[in-house]
Amino acid sequence: MKPNVLLIHCHDLGDLIGCYPGNEARTPNLDRFAAEGVVFEQYYAASPTCSPSRGAMLTGLSPHRNGLMALASGGHWEVSPQVPTLPRLFREAGYATASFGTWHISADFAEYGVEQGTQEGPCEALAERAMRFMDQRPAGRPFFLMVGFREPHRAWGDPASLPWKPERAAGPGYLPDAPEIAEEMRQFYADVGRMDAAAGALLRHVDDHGLRESTLVVFTADHGIAMPLAKGTLYDPGIKIALVVRWPGQIAGGRRCDALAWNVDLLPTLLEGAREAARIPAGLDGRSLWPYLAQGESVGHDAVYPEQTWHDFYEPIRAIRTPRYKLIRNYETGRGVQIAADILPSPTVDVMRETLRGWPRPPVELYDLAADPLERRNRAGDPALAAVEADLSARLDRRLRETGDPILNGVVPAPIGYWEHFLAKPAGPGALPPARGEEGWVTVRWPKGATMHRCAK
């Protein structure tokens, strides 16, 4: 019998749930789930923004290889329809496929292998729809079901109405200790509690309807939380994410894997776990983690390669992260951290404004993560790490060449009509003259039907 596959994924969560250290989340449902499964402790996103990361998760390919290097807004950017996706590969294997909630890799999902679903809704409603699908799926067909919770994406809900009502929550170590940030984290963790309740309803449905031993369940996220120095950056708070896998009777639970892995590994892992390894496409960036899940064999990468290109603006960054070191290459240098539009109005930005404005963006950043886990001391150019820097730089160069990263050809263009491009910086790549408007932002409406714009230099 082919197993069912349930993939639960969240927006803007990072790894801030109870089974991971260093956070104040209260997630009893996911904690029980993690105790019965395998927790991956060093799991990273291919990109620190939602669509590129999700596209990598569903294709096994980095954003610059699958075509989705920015938000999938109105179909201007999307995963190339020629690239196989998890839903398509499972449908070809005879599965009933569905996606409820966040999809965000294209304007529509039918051509990518999803037979039914919806792209919107609060987590409670999405859990209900997913449960109905499990109950009403065609007889004799296993299911591949994706449930994409928007929560805890901003804007967060009212903590008074949510399952957990924390009085105060400390911010992560990379953020200042300030009451405004503590209040924002209180709201964030309350929304995480709301998501946990919806995930718990799904997991109970699986267990209570005779699906426990026949269903491979995965919980993960797209990237780090919507806070400065996290979402949109290649620092660890932007790319470190949760991965928990459970399949009673097939996977020994109560384990933690510290191998270096990233979310391009999910596609080959799920296909091998479902005994469909023959369908794994050739030439993926990811590799299957199933040998560890099934037999405890050593898995993992000696390096992962997260990237960022477009979000609300042009932000070309590439990186290599090994178990100990990280080298970040900024293709636009200067000072100041770019902040995603959903984070900009937050009180945290007000508290950190001067710090963020003065944040250095040199051509190269190098961090010894064992000695400096918060990535505050840039060791690029340090003679003591010259050999490490040369090695990582050469490996990153080789990776960019071998995968044909368009960053090597200069500024990566965005299609005209890309809605994030309606707000453009007044100078540098991505600039759209004339530069008018409050604080130098300009609103632009592109002519309908135009196809391509190469950013001005």
C-alpha positions, 0 to 999 in steps of 0.5 A, a space after each residue: 500500500 502506498 502511504 498518504 502524505 500530509 505536508 503542513 507548512 507555515 508562513 514566517 515561522 522559522 523554527 520558533 516552536 516548542 521542540 526547538 531551543 531558544 524560544 518561548 512558544 507554547 505548542 503542545 500539539 506540535 510538541 507531542 507530534 515532535 516527540 513521536 517523530 524526528 526533529 531536524 535541528 540544522 534545517 535551512 531555507 533556500 531563500 529568506 522570503 516566501 515564494 522562492 523558499 516554497 518553490 524550492 521546497 516543492 521542486 528540489 531546486 534553488 530559486 534561480 534554477 526553478 524560475 521563482 526568484 521573487 514573490 509569485 504576485 499575479 503570475 509575473 514570477 512563478 515556478 517554470 511550468 516545465 519543472 516537476 513539483 511535488 503535487 505533480 509527481 504524486 499525482 502521476 503516481 496515482 495520488 489524489 492531490 490537494 492544497 489548502 491555504 498558502 500556495 504562492 508559487 504561481 497564479 494558479 495551481 492546476 497545471 502544477 498537479 493540484 487537483 483541488 484546493 483553495 489558496 486563502 483562509 484562516 488556519 481554522 478553516 483550512 484545517 476543516 477543509 483538509 479534514 473534509 478532503 481526507 474524509 471524502 477523497 476518492 476510494 482506493 487512492 492515497 492522498 498527497 495533501 498540502 496545508 499552508 497556514 498563513 499564521 504567524 505571518 503579520 498582521 498578528 491576531 489579538 492575543 486576548 482571543 488566541 489559545 495562548 495569552 502570554 503576559 510578556 515574551 522576550 525577543 530573540 537574542 539578535 533583537 534588542 531588549 525593549 518593551 515594544 519588541 516584547 509586545 510584538 513577540 507576545 503577539 507573534 507567539 500567540 499567533 503561533 499558538 493559534 496555528 498549533 491548535 489548527 495543526 493539532 486538529 489535523 493531527 488528531 483527525 489523522 490519528 482518530 480516523 485510522 490514518 496514523 500508521 498509513 500517513 507520512 506527516 511533515 511539518 515545516 516553514 518557509 523562512 524566518 520570522 517577520 522581524 528585522 535581521 530575520 525575514 529577507 536576510 541570509 543571517 540564520 534567523 532569516 533562513 533557519 526553519 523547522 522540519 519535523 517528520 512522523 510516520 509511526 511504524 516506519 520511522 523511529 520517533 523521539 530522535 533529533 538529526 543534527 545533519 546540515 540540510 535545506 528545504 530542497 531536500 524535501 521533494 526527494 525525501 518524500 518521494 523516497 519515503 512514499 516508495 516512489 524514488 524512481 520518480 525523483 528528477 535528475 539534477 536536483 539541488 536536494 538529496 533525500 534524507 530518507 536514509 536517516 529517517 528510515 535507518 539512521 544512516 548519515 545524511 546531510 550536506 557539507 554546505 547549503 547555498 541560500 539566496 535572495 534576489 527580489 522581494 519588495 525591492 532588488 536585493 541580490 545576495 548569495 551565501 554558502 553556509 557550512 556547519 561552522 562558517 558562513 560567507 555572504 556575498 552582497 552584490 549591492 553594497 552600502 549601508 542599511 538593511 532592507 526591510 520587507 513591506 509587512 515589517 516596515 510599520 512595526 514598532 520594532 523597526 522604530 526601536 531599531 531604526 538607527 541601527 538598521 540604517 547604519 547596518 553595513 553591507 560590505 561585498 563579503 561577510 564571513 562569520 565563524 558561527 561556533 564563536 559568533 552565532 549571532 553573526 555580529 563580527 564580520 571576519 572577512 579579510 581577517 588573516 586568521 581566517 584567510 584560508 577559510 574565506 578563500 575556500 568558501 568563496 571558491 566553492 560559492 563561485 563554483 556553485 554559481 557557475 555550475 548552476 548557471 546563476 543569472 547573478 553572474 551576468 549582472 542585475 537580474 531583471 524583473 518582469 514589468 507588472 511585478 507588483 512589488 516593483 511598483 514601489 521602487 528605490 530612487 537610486 541604484 539597481 531597481 531605481 525608477 526615475 523620477 524619484 518622488 514621494 515620501 522618503 524617496 519612494 515612488 509609485 509606478 504603474 507599468 503599461 499593461 502588456 509590457 514584458 520585461 524591464 532591466 533595472 537601471 544602474 
